[in-house]
Amino acid sequence: MAQGFSLTNLERSYAMIICRLSSGTRLRIYRKLQSLLRNRFSLMDALDRIHGIITNDGKNPGEPMALALMYWSRELQNGHPFSEALAGWAPARERLMLSVGDVSHMEDALGNLIKVTEGTKRMSAPLVSAVSYPMFLMMMTVLIIYAIGVYMVPPMMNAAPNTKWTGMARDLVGLSIWIQEHWLFAFMILPCVFIVIYMTLAHWKGDTRAYVESVPPWSLYRIFVGVTWLLAMAALVQAGTPVSQAMRALRHDASPYLLRRIDRALIFINNGDNLGEALNKTGLLFPDKEIIGDLRIYSEMDNFQGALNQMANEWLEDSVTSIEQKAGVLNMVATLFVSGVIAWSVMGTFAMQDQITAAMG
């Protein structure tokens, strides 16, 4: 790797943005680093080998990830730990996972980071599916209602202006009049609802939050945050970090929702309670009622580190399945709702046609 290089502020800023956005690329680099360290390469040599691959043996030195590797290597040469070299280039949680232990334990730290990152990615896909598809179908429902009310019903009303509509035909005419007068409200209400939900997921942190924790999408968010938090806790504790220190470390990049739960638990941990008892005394049922019960038992065991790691991985597997199932239910409900709107509009149209025919007869 070329030595003595310099980056302009613009080059560095651009490379930092690309690096932070390229979670998949960072994960591949971590895997390569772990593999090379396992084969007795030094961290500097491993970075040099990966730099050669990314730049095609120096032919493309301006690649953002190549610049990242060069910067990391320079920071290591200047005596900075690898976790500090990644400041600005990787999220705080990744740097936290790499800050435990010294260079001799970097292989294990990378392994823990890879496990947590892969677990988070496995959780993300079904979570996005559980939220995005129903949102799309609900927007389609609004468009269908608008099209019916503005383009289909008015011509039929004009065909029989003196008809006194009854039953489904009357409801369809009423919808047509309403949508023509309040079309802006109809199109704005769903985006506003989605924005409110999105903002409350990470920022609604009070005790009242517990009342909706069993209702999607807040229940799905609790599972997602709970699993990723437990995976990170397990990795830190297994690396030898005390529970209280691990909890404080995980505060750094926590959302307001998670921060409230960590801080509440820390109050009881600082008073001498174990992790399970502390989480139970918060009364927030985070991360999960059953997990809290297990932690109350395992926290008193000699092999707490191993038990916590096993529990985190088992809950990850169960949660991925659970979220996929809930996503299927939400998708089915949204699909049935759209189908019901279409069926109702078709039957209302037939009713209007029948009443028009009767009025003309």
Secondary structure, DSSP 8 states (H G I E B T S, - for coil): --SS----HHHHHHHHHHHHH-HHHHHHHHHHHHHHHHTT--HHHHHHHHHHHHTTTTT-TT-HHHHHHHHHHHHHHTT--HHHHTBTTB-HHHHHHHSSS-GGGHHHHHHHHHHHHHHHHHHHHHHHHHHHHHHHHHHHHHHHHHHIIIIIHHHHHHHSTT----HHHHHHHHHHHHHHHSHHHHHHHHHHHHHHHHHHHHH--SGGGGGGTTSTTHHHHHHHHHHHHHHHHHHHHHTT--HHHHHHHTTTT--HHHHHHHHHHHHHHHTT--HHHHHHHH-S--S-HHHHHHHHHHTTSTTHHHHHHHHHHHHHHHHHHHHHHHHHHHHHHHHHHHHHHHHHHHHHHHHHHHHHHHHH-
